Amino acid sequence: MRRPVSRSLLLAQILAVCAVLSVAAGVFARTVTDMAGHKVAVPDAPARVYALSPPDALLVYAIDPCLLAGWNYPPYPPTAGYLPPCAANLPVLGGFFGKDVTPDKDAILAAKPDLVVTGSMAKPQAAFNVFFKEQRIPVVAIDSESPEDYAPALRVLGAALGRTERAAALAAYAEATLAGIRKGLATIPEAKRLRVYYAEGGDGLYTDGADSFHTLAIKLAGGVNVYAKPQTNRYGMDRVTMEDVAGFAPQVILAQDAKCRDMLLSSPAWSEIPAVKSGRVLLLPDTPFGWFDRPPSFMRLLCIKWLANAFYPEVFPYDMVKETKAFYKLFLQVDLTDATAEALLSGKSVAP
């Protein structure tokens, strides 16, 4: 004969079931609208976030580095001194960047992300969106190809990550920076804009076109990319000849690395190029992440100021040491000395 269940026991069982259901419902308690227009149910408090491409992962990092579930690629050695402990030893999960590179599904599952960020910089990602759906991991899409995408992308990420105040502060900086540059450039006639060449590779004879996301900082800072051809592939780095560069007659050259910069300044073959003759060969800073490219990241906001100041100092008389210190404090939560900021601006990879 079955014993009657006491009223108190029955009530306790009902409350326990309700508690379990409420916790389960709370896991995906919020809905956000991403930049693809999708309404996505996201965790109430995401703890482990994976992004499919470096530009998107670094936006997550800027909002809260401790939310990253892993890196797309191993951070470069000079980066280490800028990483907080929570981000210093994360697993490498792969992602969409470079030639024929895709994410590592097994590594991603092992990292147990509870939210995925994808978007315009993670192509072709459609098959992975299906994979994440099968794994019941929500996917939030953003655009991050251009610095002009950063403010809305940061706000979407802030909503998805539960970090709206932090994201709003970063978005406000992005908007104010670009608005200030646009205002200054409006005073410079197109005919007086500087002609700029982006030198990549050991011999400086690789470059990227004017419409490429790899070179957007040139355009946004008011330069005219002398290589006007369309981007041929997402990886970029089109091959040109020395005769091509002579015909481009750039007034400024941006060197991808120190080896390339030193070669340009010492090579007889480059000596008659206007930028070399005038000494306007700029080494692109890259610590802790690339300021200009490879991967393009939120650091481009500071790079645009640096380039605008280098191109047109009369129009943009920024104190770049002060600007650099303020940027690192806001976006990287790192305090720099004046000497460290000066070293970073010169392209040196130094610890904070």
NORBEL-V307952 format. One record per helix or strand. SS is the DSSP state (2 for helix, 1 for strand). FROM is the first residue (numbers start at 1). LEN is the number of residues. Records with the same first field share a line. If there is no record, write none. Layout:
SS: FROM-LEN, FROM-LEN
This chain:
2: 7-21, 54-10, 65-3, 77-6, 85-4, 105-7, 126-9, 147-15, 164-22, 190-3, 213-8, 242-7, 258-9, 268-3, 274-4, 300-12, 320-13, 338-8
1: 30-4, 39-4, 49-3, 68-1, 70-2, 91-2, 115-5, 139-4, 195-6, 206-2, 224-2, 238-2, 252-4, 281-3
